[in-house]
Amino acid sequence: MRSDGVVHPAWQELGDLVVPRACGGCGAPGHRWCPGCTDELAAAVHPGCVVGHLGGVPVWAGGDYRGALRALVRGYKDGGRRDLRPVLAQVAVDPLRAALAAVTAEGGGPAGERPVLVVPAPSRARTRRARGDDPVSDLARAAVARLGDEGVQVRLVLRTRGVARDQSGLSRTERRRNLAGRVGVRDGVTLPRGAAVLLLDDVVTTGATLAACRDALRQTGVHRIGAVCCARVP
Ligand SMILES: [Zn+2]
């Protein structure tokens, strides 16, 4: 809920999507995401909130990784609840819009003249195979579709190679070491001249992934880089 006590229609609509299963937030039957969790989520999301620089890039986050937002991210990514994608994509829309305005202003002209690419943070190949899909890329597509800006495209630009371990559970230093030199640009990908890139991830913790992505992008000549995440680990 916003400070003026009004639930935005987009959130209301998501809460009303009734499917014959349990709420991904609290387990209540009959909703994929119940009205109570919709209120909690709307209160947890701070539109356009800049959380500062992590991994050397400015980061815009939907909110802090706790409560309903944490349940939503975990349900979507690790709990097999891909049906929660529209709810999570809605969380990403406002920070995406704020980041877009910032990188566009930095370029000094209208968005149409300088393409903005939304680039999903790459998953480890092994993780992708185990899950059978790529939830972060799917999330990026859903968020950009909700944004409704034809000047913004999702491009799968980055890949990982030989990443030893999953990042979760590692310390800041371990995360950086784990990723060092292991994120690169996919073969055959070229980026438009003057493009700005918004990296998109579900959760940002230490910024180690963002730093590795930034280094890979800079080698392609991209220098306007920002990041958007649904949740930031405080
Ligand atoms: Zn619920």
py3Dmol code that shows the C-alpha trace and the ligand (Angstrom):
import py3Dmol

protein = """\
ATOM      1  CA  MET A   1       0.000   0.000   0.000  1.00  0.00           C
ATOM      2  CA  ARG A   2       1.237   3.504  -0.741  1.00  0.00           C
ATOM      3  CA  SER A   3       1.608   6.153   1.931  1.00  0.00           C
ATOM      4  CA  ASP A   4      -1.720   7.646   0.838  1.00  0.00           C
ATOM      5  CA  GLY A   5      -3.409   4.320   1.601  1.00  0.00           C
ATOM      6  CA  VAL A   6      -4.252   3.500  -2.021  1.00  0.00           C
ATOM      7  CA  VAL A   7      -3.276   0.169  -3.564  1.00  0.00           C
ATOM      8  CA  HIS A   8      -2.174   0.780  -7.138  1.00  0.00           C
ATOM      9  CA  PRO A   9      -4.503  -0.922  -9.666  1.00  0.00           C
ATOM     10  CA  ALA A  10      -1.591  -2.958 -11.078  1.00  0.00           C
ATOM     11  CA  TRP A  11      -1.078  -4.596  -7.678  1.00  0.00           C
ATOM     12  CA  GLN A  12      -4.801  -5.094  -7.191  1.00  0.00           C
ATOM     13  CA  GLU A  13      -5.054  -6.864 -10.519  1.00  0.00           C
ATOM     14  CA  LEU A  14      -2.227  -9.223  -9.578  1.00  0.00           C
ATOM     15  CA  GLY A  15      -3.841 -10.093  -6.264  1.00  0.00           C
ATOM     16  CA  ASP A  16      -7.078 -10.899  -8.014  1.00  0.00           C
ATOM     17  CA  LEU A  17      -5.574 -13.560 -10.222  1.00  0.00           C
ATOM     18  CA  VAL A  18      -7.246 -16.589  -8.710  1.00  0.00           C
ATOM     19  CA  VAL A  19      -5.859 -20.020  -9.448  1.00  0.00           C
ATOM     20  CA  PRO A  20      -6.594 -23.297  -7.705  1.00  0.00           C
ATOM     21  CA  ARG A  21      -3.473 -23.464  -5.560  1.00  0.00           C
ATOM     22  CA  ALA A  22      -1.835 -21.921  -2.504  1.00  0.00           C
ATOM     23  CA  CYS A  23      -0.595 -18.353  -2.127  1.00  0.00           C
ATOM     24  CA  GLY A  24       3.158 -18.164  -2.814  1.00  0.00           C
ATOM     25  CA  GLY A  25       3.568 -15.836   0.177  1.00  0.00           C
ATOM     26  CA  CYS A  26       1.546 -17.324   3.050  1.00  0.00           C
ATOM     27  CA  GLY A  27       0.108 -20.595   1.719  1.00  0.00           C
ATOM     28  CA  ALA A  28      -3.531 -19.470   1.840  1.00  0.00           C
ATOM     29  CA  PRO A  29      -5.562 -21.628  -0.554  1.00  0.00           C
ATOM     30  CA  GLY A  30      -7.192 -20.358  -3.721  1.00  0.00           C
ATOM     31  CA  HIS A  31      -4.758 -17.631  -4.747  1.00  0.00           C
ATOM     32  CA  ARG A  32      -1.398 -17.662  -6.411  1.00  0.00           C
ATOM     33  CA  TRP A  33      -0.719 -14.434  -4.447  1.00  0.00           C
ATOM     34  CA  CYS A  34      -3.394 -13.501  -1.884  1.00  0.00           C
ATOM     35  CA  PRO A  35      -4.779 -10.011  -1.094  1.00  0.00           C
ATOM     36  CA  GLY A  36      -2.963  -9.919   2.278  1.00  0.00           C
ATOM     37  CA  CYS A  37       0.397 -10.678   0.667  1.00  0.00           C
ATOM     38  CA  THR A  38      -0.417  -8.177  -2.097  1.00  0.00           C
ATOM     39  CA  ASP A  39      -0.809  -5.453   0.553  1.00  0.00           C
ATOM     40  CA  GLU A  40       2.382  -6.534   2.310  1.00  0.00           C
ATOM     41  CA  LEU A  41       4.309  -6.565  -0.944  1.00  0.00           C
ATOM     42  CA  ALA A  42       3.011  -3.176  -2.067  1.00  0.00           C
ATOM     43  CA  ALA A  43       4.131  -1.731   1.286  1.00  0.00           C
ATOM     44  CA  ALA A  44       7.595  -3.327   0.968  1.00  0.00           C
ATOM     45  CA  VAL A  45       8.308  -1.959  -2.496  1.00  0.00           C
ATOM     46  CA  HIS A  46       9.748   1.533  -2.700  1.00  0.00           C
ATOM     47  CA  PRO A  47       9.393   2.794  -6.243  1.00  0.00           C
ATOM     48  CA  GLY A  48      12.551   4.046  -7.833  1.00  0.00           C
ATOM     49  CA  CYS A  49      14.650   3.508  -4.757  1.00  0.00           C
ATOM     50  CA  VAL A  50      18.354   3.887  -5.537  1.00  0.00           C
ATOM     51  CA  VAL A  51      20.335   1.718  -3.184  1.00  0.00           C
ATOM     52  CA  GLY A  52      23.661   3.207  -4.147  1.00  0.00           C
ATOM     53  CA  HIS A  53      26.607   1.691  -5.971  1.00  0.00           C
ATOM     54  CA  LEU A  54      27.330  -2.013  -5.778  1.00  0.00           C
ATOM     55  CA  GLY A  55      29.950  -3.720  -7.882  1.00  0.00           C
ATOM     56  CA  GLY A  56      30.783  -0.310  -9.351  1.00  0.00           C
ATOM     57  CA  VAL A  57      27.354   0.355 -10.889  1.00  0.00           C
ATOM     58  CA  PRO A  58      24.327   2.294  -9.631  1.00  0.00           C
ATOM     59  CA  VAL A  59      21.642  -0.110  -8.469  1.00  0.00           C
ATOM     60  CA  TRP A  60      17.886   0.434  -8.325  1.00  0.00           C
ATOM     61  CA  ALA A  61      16.015  -2.081  -6.173  1.00  0.00           C
ATOM     62  CA  GLY A  62      12.340  -2.840  -5.704  1.00  0.00           C
ATOM     63  CA  GLY A  63      12.816  -3.221  -1.969  1.00  0.00           C
ATOM     64  CA  ASP A  64      14.672  -5.053   0.768  1.00  0.00           C
ATOM     65  CA  TYR A  65      14.974  -8.827   0.642  1.00  0.00           C
ATOM     66  CA  ARG A  66      12.653  -9.741   3.501  1.00  0.00           C
ATOM     67  CA  GLY A  67       9.041 -10.576   4.324  1.00  0.00           C
ATOM     68  CA  ALA A  68       6.661 -10.952   1.404  1.00  0.00           C
ATOM     69  CA  LEU A  69       9.266  -9.868  -1.138  1.00  0.00           C
ATOM     70  CA  ARG A  70      11.692 -12.541   0.042  1.00  0.00           C
ATOM     71  CA  ALA A  71       8.953 -15.180  -0.087  1.00  0.00           C
ATOM     72  CA  LEU A  72       8.071 -14.075  -3.600  1.00  0.00           C
ATOM     73  CA  VAL A  73      11.648 -14.217  -4.916  1.00  0.00           C
ATOM     74  CA  ARG A  74      12.334 -17.582  -3.309  1.00  0.00           C
ATOM     75  CA  GLY A  75       9.045 -19.052  -4.463  1.00  0.00           C
ATOM     76  CA  TYR A  76       9.659 -17.944  -8.036  1.00  0.00           C
ATOM     77  CA  LYS A  77      13.291 -18.922  -8.338  1.00  0.00           C
ATOM     78  CA  ASP A  78      13.779 -21.899  -6.053  1.00  0.00           C
ATOM     79  CA  GLY A  79      10.269 -22.975  -5.071  1.00  0.00           C
ATOM     80  CA  GLY A  80       9.057 -23.998  -8.511  1.00  0.00           C
ATOM     81  CA  ARG A  81       6.453 -21.224  -8.546  1.00  0.00           C
ATOM     82  CA  ARG A  82       7.062 -19.801 -12.007  1.00  0.00           C
ATOM     83  CA  ASP A  83       3.389 -18.761 -11.983  1.00  0.00           C
ATOM     84  CA  LEU A  84       4.504 -15.909  -9.677  1.00  0.00           C
ATOM     85  CA  ARG A  85       6.446 -14.307 -12.554  1.00  0.00           C
ATOM     86  CA  PRO A  86       3.870 -11.521 -13.237  1.00  0.00           C
ATOM     87  CA  VAL A  87       3.881 -10.523  -9.553  1.00  0.00           C
ATOM     88  CA  LEU A  88       7.696 -10.397  -9.404  1.00  0.00           C
ATOM     89  CA  ALA A  89       7.894  -8.616 -12.764  1.00  0.00           C
ATOM     90  CA  GLN A  90       5.620  -5.912 -11.363  1.00  0.00           C
ATOM     91  CA  VAL A  91       8.127  -5.395  -8.518  1.00  0.00           C
ATOM     92  CA  ALA A  92      10.849  -4.733 -11.112  1.00  0.00           C
ATOM     93  CA  VAL A  93       8.865  -2.228 -13.176  1.00  0.00           C
ATOM     94  CA  ASP A  94       9.286   0.893 -11.020  1.00  0.00           C
ATOM     95  CA  PRO A  95      13.035   0.496 -10.389  1.00  0.00           C
ATOM     96  CA  LEU A  96      13.432  -0.308 -14.085  1.00  0.00           C
ATOM     97  CA  ARG A  97      11.640   2.911 -15.010  1.00  0.00           C
ATOM     98  CA  ALA A  98      13.794   4.944 -12.588  1.00  0.00           C
ATOM     99  CA  ALA A  99      17.009   3.379 -13.891  1.00  0.00           C
ATOM    100  CA  LEU A 100      15.919   3.988 -17.466  1.00  0.00           C
ATOM    101  CA  ALA A 101      15.310   7.685 -16.767  1.00  0.00           C
ATOM    102  CA  ALA A 102      18.757   7.970 -15.175  1.00  0.00           C
ATOM    103  CA  VAL A 103      20.764   6.279 -17.935  1.00  0.00           C
ATOM    104  CA  THR A 104      18.805   8.147 -20.593  1.00  0.00           C
ATOM    105  CA  ALA A 105      19.499  11.496 -18.919  1.00  0.00           C
ATOM    106  CA  GLU A 106      23.175  10.556 -18.685  1.00  0.00           C
ATOM    107  CA  GLY A 107      23.221  10.041 -22.446  1.00  0.00           C
ATOM    108  CA  GLY A 108      21.842  13.547 -22.951  1.00  0.00           C
ATOM    109  CA  GLY A 109      19.020  12.713 -25.358  1.00  0.00           C
ATOM    110  CA  PRO A 110      15.749  10.884 -25.870  1.00  0.00           C
ATOM    111  CA  ALA A 111      15.737   7.119 -25.300  1.00  0.00           C
ATOM    112  CA  GLY A 112      14.962   6.340 -28.950  1.00  0.00           C
ATOM    113  CA  GLU A 113      18.254   7.816 -30.137  1.00  0.00           C
ATOM    114  CA  ARG A 114      20.382   5.728 -27.825  1.00  0.00           C
ATOM    115  CA  PRO A 115      19.194   2.179 -27.391  1.00  0.00           C
ATOM    116  CA  VAL A 116      18.772   0.838 -23.890  1.00  0.00           C
ATOM    117  CA  LEU A 117      19.249  -2.881 -23.473  1.00  0.00           C
ATOM    118  CA  VAL A 118      18.056  -4.842 -20.486  1.00  0.00           C
ATOM    119  CA  VAL A 119      20.567  -7.633 -19.969  1.00  0.00           C
ATOM    120  CA  PRO A 120      19.672 -10.470 -17.581  1.00  0.00           C
ATOM    121  CA  ALA A 121      22.428 -11.489 -15.183  1.00  0.00           C
ATOM    122  CA  PRO A 122      23.678 -14.861 -16.468  1.00  0.00           C
ATOM    123  CA  SER A 123      22.903 -18.078 -14.591  1.00  0.00           C
ATOM    124  CA  ARG A 124      25.506 -20.777 -14.254  1.00  0.00           C
ATOM    125  CA  ALA A 125      25.063 -23.259 -17.102  1.00  0.00           C
ATOM    126  CA  ARG A 126      24.748 -26.113 -14.609  1.00  0.00           C
ATOM    127  CA  THR A 127      22.057 -24.291 -12.626  1.00  0.00           C
ATOM    128  CA  ARG A 128      20.197 -23.533 -15.845  1.00  0.00           C
ATOM    129  CA  ARG A 129      20.291 -27.182 -16.882  1.00  0.00           C
ATOM    130  CA  ALA A 130      19.136 -28.368 -13.468  1.00  0.00           C
ATOM    131  CA  ARG A 131      16.187 -25.972 -13.483  1.00  0.00           C
ATOM    132  CA  GLY A 132      15.401 -26.585 -17.133  1.00  0.00           C
ATOM    133  CA  ASP A 133      14.762 -22.899 -17.785  1.00  0.00           C
ATOM    134  CA  ASP A 134      16.254 -19.471 -17.185  1.00  0.00           C
ATOM    135  CA  PRO A 135      14.050 -17.698 -14.622  1.00  0.00           C
ATOM    136  CA  VAL A 136      16.010 -14.419 -14.604  1.00  0.00           C
ATOM    137  CA  SER A 137      15.768 -14.000 -18.394  1.00  0.00           C
ATOM    138  CA  ASP A 138      12.057 -14.817 -18.285  1.00  0.00           C
ATOM    139  CA  LEU A 139      11.629 -12.289 -15.491  1.00  0.00           C
ATOM    140  CA  ALA A 140      13.454  -9.621 -17.525  1.00  0.00           C
ATOM    141  CA  ARG A 141      11.160 -10.205 -20.521  1.00  0.00           C
ATOM    142  CA  ALA A 142       8.046 -10.015 -18.340  1.00  0.00           C
ATOM    143  CA  ALA A 143       9.222  -6.799 -16.637  1.00  0.00           C
ATOM    144  CA  VAL A 144      10.118  -5.098 -19.913  1.00  0.00           C
ATOM    145  CA  ALA A 145       6.750  -6.119 -21.406  1.00  0.00           C
ATOM    146  CA  ARG A 146       5.045  -4.428 -18.438  1.00  0.00           C
ATOM    147  CA  LEU A 147       7.174  -1.327 -18.912  1.00  0.00           C
ATOM    148  CA  GLY A 148       5.570  -0.782 -22.325  1.00  0.00           C
ATOM    149  CA  ASP A 149       8.514   1.183 -23.789  1.00  0.00           C
ATOM    150  CA  GLU A 150       9.395   0.104 -27.308  1.00  0.00           C
ATOM    151  CA  GLY A 151      12.844   1.667 -27.051  1.00  0.00           C
ATOM    152  CA  VAL A 152      13.875  -0.905 -24.446  1.00  0.00           C
ATOM    153  CA  GLN A 153      14.831  -4.424 -25.467  1.00  0.00           C
ATOM    154  CA  VAL A 154      15.918  -7.525 -23.598  1.00  0.00           C
ATOM    155  CA  ARG A 155      19.149  -8.992 -24.956  1.00  0.00           C
ATOM    156  CA  LEU A 156      20.894 -12.128 -23.743  1.00  0.00           C
ATOM    157  CA  VAL A 157      24.409 -10.791 -23.895  1.00  0.00           C
ATOM    158  CA  LEU A 158      26.331 -12.447 -21.075  1.00  0.00           C
ATOM    159  CA  ARG A 159      27.241 -16.017 -20.251  1.00  0.00           C
ATOM    160  CA  THR A 160      29.183 -17.714 -17.503  1.00  0.00           C
ATOM    161  CA  ARG A 161      31.847 -20.315 -18.030  1.00  0.00           C
ATOM    162  CA  GLY A 162      33.333 -22.626 -15.468  1.00  0.00           C
ATOM    163  CA  VAL A 163      31.784 -20.968 -12.402  1.00  0.00           C
ATOM    164  CA  ALA A 164      32.779 -23.332  -9.647  1.00  0.00           C
ATOM    165  CA  ARG A 165      29.988 -22.874  -7.134  1.00  0.00           C
ATOM    166  CA  ASP A 166      26.578 -21.337  -6.719  1.00  0.00           C
ATOM    167  CA  GLN A 167      27.000 -17.811  -5.290  1.00  0.00           C
ATOM    168  CA  SER A 168      24.522 -18.271  -2.463  1.00  0.00           C
ATOM    169  CA  GLY A 169      26.196 -18.999   0.865  1.00  0.00           C
ATOM    170  CA  LEU A 170      29.565 -17.503  -0.162  1.00  0.00           C
ATOM    171  CA  SER A 171      31.213 -14.503   1.481  1.00  0.00           C
ATOM    172  CA  ARG A 172      31.917 -11.285  -0.409  1.00  0.00           C
ATOM    173  CA  THR A 173      35.516 -12.288  -1.141  1.00  0.00           C
ATOM    174  CA  GLU A 174      34.554 -15.836  -2.102  1.00  0.00           C
ATOM    175  CA  ARG A 175      31.879 -14.542  -4.468  1.00  0.00           C
ATOM    176  CA  ARG A 176      34.365 -12.267  -6.210  1.00  0.00           C
ATOM    177  CA  ARG A 177      36.916 -15.083  -6.563  1.00  0.00           C
ATOM    178  CA  ASN A 178      34.253 -17.531  -7.715  1.00  0.00           C
ATOM    179  CA  LEU A 179      33.309 -15.248 -10.608  1.00  0.00           C
ATOM    180  CA  ALA A 180      36.687 -13.725 -11.519  1.00  0.00           C
ATOM    181  CA  GLY A 181      37.067 -13.882 -15.303  1.00  0.00           C
ATOM    182  CA  ARG A 182      34.136 -16.259 -15.627  1.00  0.00           C
ATOM    183  CA  VAL A 183      31.528 -13.884 -16.986  1.00  0.00           C
ATOM    184  CA  GLY A 184      31.886 -12.965 -20.638  1.00  0.00           C
ATOM    185  CA  VAL A 185      29.985 -11.836 -23.704  1.00  0.00           C
ATOM    186  CA  ARG A 186      28.298 -14.596 -25.679  1.00  0.00           C
ATOM    187  CA  ASP A 187      29.895 -15.499 -28.986  1.00  0.00           C
ATOM    188  CA  GLY A 188      28.657 -13.463 -31.920  1.00  0.00           C
ATOM    189  CA  VAL A 189      26.955 -10.774 -29.828  1.00  0.00           C
ATOM    190  CA  THR A 190      27.617  -7.177 -30.810  1.00  0.00           C
ATOM    191  CA  LEU A 191      26.035  -4.221 -29.060  1.00  0.00           C
ATOM    192  CA  PRO A 192      24.731  -1.101 -30.814  1.00  0.00           C
ATOM    193  CA  ARG A 193      27.000   1.941 -30.676  1.00  0.00           C
ATOM    194  CA  GLY A 194      26.171   4.192 -27.761  1.00  0.00           C
ATOM    195  CA  ALA A 195      23.912   1.631 -26.106  1.00  0.00           C
ATOM    196  CA  ALA A 196      23.221   1.826 -22.405  1.00  0.00           C
ATOM    197  CA  VAL A 197      22.811  -1.415 -20.496  1.00  0.00           C
ATOM    198  CA  LEU A 198      20.637  -2.117 -17.500  1.00  0.00           C
ATOM    199  CA  LEU A 199      21.638  -5.382 -15.881  1.00  0.00           C
ATOM    200  CA  LEU A 200      18.694  -7.178 -14.311  1.00  0.00           C
ATOM    201  CA  ASP A 201      18.826  -9.682 -11.474  1.00  0.00           C
ATOM    202  CA  ASP A 202      16.303 -10.963  -8.967  1.00  0.00           C
ATOM    203  CA  VAL A 203      18.417 -10.338  -5.862  1.00  0.00           C
ATOM    204  CA  VAL A 204      21.607  -8.355  -5.344  1.00  0.00           C
ATOM    205  CA  THR A 205      23.747  -9.242  -2.354  1.00  0.00           C
ATOM    206  CA  THR A 206      27.371  -8.082  -2.466  1.00  0.00           C
ATOM    207  CA  GLY A 207      27.474  -6.825  -6.056  1.00  0.00           C
ATOM    208  CA  ALA A 208      30.097  -9.441  -7.045  1.00  0.00           C
ATOM    209  CA  THR A 209      27.948 -10.626  -9.977  1.00  0.00           C
ATOM    210  CA  LEU A 210      27.306  -7.038 -11.082  1.00  0.00           C
ATOM    211  CA  ALA A 211      31.029  -6.258 -10.980  1.00  0.00           C
ATOM    212  CA  ALA A 212      31.825  -9.297 -13.142  1.00  0.00           C
ATOM    213  CA  CYS A 213      29.063  -8.334 -15.606  1.00  0.00           C
ATOM    214  CA  ARG A 214      30.276  -4.727 -15.739  1.00  0.00           C
ATOM    215  CA  ASP A 215      33.829  -5.814 -16.542  1.00  0.00           C
ATOM    216  CA  ALA A 216      32.583  -8.023 -19.395  1.00  0.00           C
ATOM    217  CA  LEU A 217      30.366  -5.252 -20.815  1.00  0.00           C
ATOM    218  CA  ARG A 218      33.132  -2.647 -20.709  1.00  0.00           C
ATOM    219  CA  GLN A 219      35.213  -4.837 -22.988  1.00  0.00           C
ATOM    220  CA  THR A 220      32.497  -4.433 -25.626  1.00  0.00           C
ATOM    221  CA  GLY A 221      32.699  -0.642 -25.373  1.00  0.00           C
ATOM    222  CA  VAL A 222      29.573  -0.163 -23.249  1.00  0.00           C
ATOM    223  CA  HIS A 223      30.149   2.377 -20.508  1.00  0.00           C
ATOM    224  CA  ARG A 224      26.689   3.493 -19.432  1.00  0.00           C
ATOM    225  CA  ILE A 225      25.731   0.635 -17.141  1.00  0.00           C
ATOM    226  CA  GLY A 226      23.159   0.459 -14.381  1.00  0.00           C
ATOM    227  CA  ALA A 227      21.510  -2.403 -12.538  1.00  0.00           C
ATOM    228  CA  VAL A 228      17.975  -3.213 -11.502  1.00  0.00           C
ATOM    229  CA  CYS A 229      16.987  -5.861  -9.020  1.00  0.00           C
ATOM    230  CA  CYS A 230      13.733  -6.896  -7.398  1.00  0.00           C
ATOM    231  CA  ALA A 231      15.318  -7.114  -3.963  1.00  0.00           C
ATOM    232  CA  ARG A 232      18.474  -5.963  -2.255  1.00  0.00           C
ATOM    233  CA  VAL A 233      19.872  -7.898   0.692  1.00  0.00           C
ATOM    234  CA  PRO A 234      20.197  -5.159   3.336  1.00  0.00           C
TER     235      PRO A 234
END
"""
ligand_1 = """\
1
ZN
Zn -0.652 -14.809 0.973
"""
view = py3Dmol.view(width=600, height=400)
view.addModel(protein, "pdb")
view.setStyle({"model": 0}, {"cartoon": {"style": "trace"}})
view.addModel(ligand_1, "xyz")
view.setStyle({"model": 1}, {"stick": {}})
view.zoomTo()
view.show()
